[in-house]
Each structure stands twice: as C-alpha cells, then as structure tokens.
C-alpha cells in the first residue's frame, strides 16, 4: 500500500488507502517456518524491491 500511495501522490492525485488481500492470522509463533511464512516473505521482499526501484529511477 505505501508504494501505491507514493506513486499516486507523485502523479498529483489524492489517493485514499483501501487495503485488501490480507495475508495474516492471529496465531502463536510457529516452531518451524511454514510455506505461508515464506509466501509472506516473498511479498514483503517484492514490495521492498519495488519501492527501492521506484526511488532509484525517479
């Protein structure tokens, strides 16, 4: 969401955040990583790389 908000603001728009597609649950800390944990890491790394790329290119 932060990446999208920044992109729209840079285009002169006034966006309203409406996040969807949540990837979390209220559960105890697992003793071993799960496939879901790896997917969440993939999503977080993807967003971080996109934010970095946008910053470097603009």
C-alpha positions in Angstrom: 0.0 0.0 0.0 2.8 2.5 0.8 4.2 2.1 -2.7 0.9 2.6 -4.4 0.1 5.7 -2.3 3.5 7.2 -3.1 3.1 6.6 -6.8 -0.4 8.2 -7.0 0.7 11.2 -4.9 3.7 11.7 -7.2 1.2 11.8 -10.1 -0.6 14.7 -8.4 -3.6 12.6 -7.1 -5.0 12.4 -3.7 -5.5 8.7 -3.1 -7.5 7.1 -0.2 -5.9 3.9 1.1 -8.2 0.9 1.0 -6.0 -2.2 1.5 -7.3 -5.7 0.6 -5.9 -9.2 0.2 -4.6 -9.6 3.8 -2.1 -12.4 4.5 -2.2 -12.8 8.2 -3.8 -14.8 11.0 -3.7 -14.4 14.8 -1.7 -17.5 15.8 1.1 -18.4 18.1 4.7 -18.2 16.8 5.4 -21.5 14.9 8.4 -23.6 15.8 9.3 -24.1 12.2 8.7 -21.8 9.2 5.7 -22.7 7.1 5.0 -22.3 3.4 2.7 -19.4 4.3 5.6 -17.7 6.1 7.8 -18.0 3.0 5.0 -16.5 0.9 4.7 -13.5 3.2 8.4 -13.0 3.0 8.3 -13.1 -0.8 5.5 -10.5 -0.8 7.5 -8.2 1.6 10.7 -8.5 -0.4 8.9 -7.8 -3.7 7.4 -4.6 -2.2 10.7 -3.5 -0.8 12.5 -4.1 -4.1 9.7 -2.2 -6.0 9.9 0.8 -3.6 13.7 0.8 -4.0 13.5 0.6 -7.8 11.0 3.5 -7.9 13.2 5.6 -5.6 16.3 5.0 -7.7 14.5 5.6 -11.1 12.7 8.8 -10.1 
